Amino acid sequence: MHDIWNPWHGCVKCSEGCQNCYMFFLDRMRDRNGHGIYQGR
């Protein structure tokens, strides 16, 4: 996973499987909001 880069960040939860999404977990730990989709660096 360390070699993957995605210029986009954020997501819209669309199914029950999204409850345990790693992105939202990591965003909570980093005090970020993953609900808005935006272009990162």
Secondary structure, DSSP 8 states (H G I E B T S, - for coil): -TT---SEE-----SGGGGG-HHHHHHHHTT---SS-EE--
